[in-house]
Amino acid sequence: MKHGIHLDVRGLAPPEPLTRALQALENLSSVDRLCLLIDREPFPLYGILQDEGYHYATKIGADDYYEICIWR
């Protein structure tokens, strides 16, 4: 069964959103998904995810925020 971890980092100044996302990923099991809400596209995070073997999908929300779902 997949579980979801929701993390809203909108409004936080860099590098806090990236720091919090990476901390959440440390606890992500192989069946979990991290859903990250952020107010700008996190290009540095994408490179880290690719290097570490994560998959992700990005959607732009109705209020111009980004929702990134991350899984192994």
Stockholm file with secondary structure:
# STOCKHOLM 1.0

chainA/1-72         MKHGIHLDVRGLAPPEPLTRALQALENLSSVDRLCLLIDREPFPLYGILQDEGYHYATKIGADDYYEICIWR
#=GR chainA/1-72 SS CCEEEEEECTTCCTTHHHHHHHHHHHTCCTTEEEEEEESSCCHHHHHHHHHHTCEEEEEECTTSCEEEEEEC
#=GC SS_cons        CCEEEEEECTTCCTTHHHHHHHHHHHTCCTTEEEEEEESSCCHHHHHHHHHHTCEEEEEECTTSCEEEEEEC
//
